[in-house]
C-alpha cells in the first residue's frame, strides 16, 4: 500500500523488486553526476544492498512511481533524530525523467507525510552548489540555504573545464594543496516555515522543548533552568 498517492506520482516503501527496476534507468553523461548512476550489480549484490538499506534503524527508503506505475525515483530520509525530530533528505531520479517536474512534485507530496504523519520537526539536505536545477527544486519546496561549505572530491580525475564554464568552476570549486574541493549548500525546511507556505494550522507538539513549554504554561510552574533542544 502506498504511503499516499497524489497527482502524477505515488510514493511507497522501497521493496526489493523495485531495486531491480533501477537497473533499467538511464545514465548521466556528465562525470559530475556519475555517482548518481545506479551501479552495475549482480542479483546477489542488489539483495545485499537492499538488506543494508532496509535494516538501517535511522533511515527510511521509498520508491517513486509515475502515473504509469514506472519506478522513476528513489527517496530516503536518513540520520533520523527521534528526539529532535529531524532527518536528512536524499533524492535520486532516473535521468530519463528529469526536467519534467517529477522531483518537485514528489518532494512536495512527501513533505506532507514527513511533517504530519511521521510527525517530524525539520528536514535537512545537502546539495552541490553547481547543481542549480536541484537547488531550484528545493527552493520551490520551501527550503532555504543555511550554510555553505566545501568537501574534498572523491574523484580528482574529473576535467572540470570540460564539464563547466570557468565562471562556474570559480564559483563552486576550490583548490587546496593541489586537491579539488567541491562547494555545497546545507538547506533546511522547519515545520513552521512549511505550515506558513501551506496555510495549515498544525498545533501538535513536535519536540521536547515545545512539550516542556506547554507543561509550564498549563501548570504555571516557574523554573530558572534553561532547557536546550537536544
N, C-alpha and C positions, 0 to 999 in steps of 0.2 A: 504494500500500500504506500502511496506517495505521501511525503510529508505535507505537501499541498500542491495544487495544480492551478495555474493561472495563465491566461493568455496563451502565448506560444510555447511556454516551457513547463516542464514538470521536474521536480527535484525529489530524488529518492535516496534512501540509504544505499551506499555503494555495495553492489553484490559482485561476487567473483565472476559471473558470466559477463558483467559489464566491462570488467577489466580486459577480457579477451577482445571485446569490441574495439578497444583503444588501439589495437594493433593495425586497424584499418584507417586510422586517422591520417591526415595529410602531414607534410613535413615543412617546417620553417626553412626557408632558403638562407636567411641571414644567420651567420655564425653567432651573432649576439643572442639569438633565441634558440640555439641548438639544445640547451639544457631543458627546454620545454617540449622537445620532441619525445614521443613515447619510445623508450629504448627497445631494441630487439631482444626479446626474451623468449625462452622456451616455455612450454606449458608449466613445467615444474617451477621455473623461476617466477612466473606470474603468480602461482599459488603461494609461493614463499613471500612474495611482495605483498600480496593481499593479506596474508595472515599477519604480517608485521604491522600493516596499517590498521587492520581490524582489532588487533589486540591492544593497541596503544590506549592507555587509560585517559590520557589528556588530549585525545584527538577524536574528531568525528569526521567521517568521509561521506560524500554524497555524489551521485551521478546526475548530470543534467541532460534531459532529453528534449528534443524539439517537438513540434506539433505532429510530426510524422512518426514519433517514437524512436528516433535515431539518437544514440548517445553522442552528444556534441561537446560535453564538458565534464570537468571533474572539480569539485569544490571541497575544501577542507576548512575546519576550524581546529587549530592546534594550540598547544601551550595554554590549555584551558585552566583558568584560575577560578576555582569554585567559590572561594570566599569573596574575592574581589569582583567576581562575575565578569571577567573579560577573557577574550580569546583573540588569536591571530588568524587572519584570513589567508587562504591560498586558493587561487582560481586559475585554472588552465582550460583553454578551449581548443577544440580541433581547428587547426589553421584554415580548413575549408569553410568554416562557419564564422570566421572573424569578420569584423566590419559590417555586420548585419544586425547589430543591436541585441544579440542574444545575451552577451555578457552583462550588459547593463540591466536588462530585463530580469535575468536570473538573480542577480545580486539584489535588486530592489525587492523582489519577492522573498528572497531568503532572509533579508533583514527583518521582515515582519516576524518570521518564525524565530529568528535569533533572539530578538528582544522580548517578544510576547509569549512564545511557547517555551523556549529554553530559559527565559527569564534572565537574560544577560544584561550587563550594565554598559559594556563598551566593546566595540570591535576595533582591532588594530591591524595594520598591514604595512608591508614594506614594498616599495616599487622603485625600479631603476629610474633615475632622473631622465634618461634619454627616451624612456618609453612613454611618450606623450599620449598615445592612444589609450593606454591603461589609466594614466593619470586623469584624463578627461572622463573616462568611465566612472572612476571612483568619486570625482568631484560631482558628477551628476547625481550620484547616490548620497551625497552629503558629507563625504569625508573631507577633512581639512589637514593640510600639512602641519605637523608639529615639530619636525626635526629633520635636519639634513646631515648626512654622514657619508663616509667613504669606506669601502671594503676592498681588500686585495682580491683581484680577479683570479679565479681558479685557472682559467685558460689565458696564458700570457702570449699565445701564438696568434691571436686574432688580429687581423690587419684592420685597425680602426679607420684608417684613411680610405679603405675600400668600402667600408660599411656606412660611414657617416661623413658629414661635411666637417671642415676644420673648426667652424664655429661650434658645432655640436660636440666635437671632441673636447674643445676648450671648456665648454660649459659643464660637461658631465663626467670628465675623467681627470685624474691627476697622476703624475709620475713621482714616486718616492723611491729613492735608491734604485733607480732603473727598473722598478716594478710598477705595473699599471694598477691603479685603484679606481673602481667604479663608484660613481655617486648614487646615493639612494635617498629617497624621502621616506620618513615614517609618517603615516597618515592615521587619523583616528576618527571614529564616529561614536560619541557617547549617546546614551538614550535620550537625554534631554534635548539634544540637537535633532535627533531623529523624530521625536514627538512634535517638535516645532514645525518640521518640514511636512509631516504627515497630518498635522492638526488632530492628533489623537491625545485624549486625556487619559493618561495611564498613571495611577497613583500607587501602584504596588511597591513595596519596599524592596530595593534592589541590592542593598549591601548592609553590612553590619553597622556602618555609621548612621545610615538612614533609620535602621531599626532602633538604634540607641537614642537618636534624636526623638523618634516617635514615642519611645518609652518615657523619656524625660518630660516631654510635653504633656503626656497623659497623667503622669504622677506628680508633676510639678516638683520633681526632685532636682536639687542643685548639687553639682559636683564640679570642683575646680580642676579636676584632672582632664588633660587633653586626650581625645580619642583619635587615633590615626587610622586611616583606611589602609589595611594591610593587604 
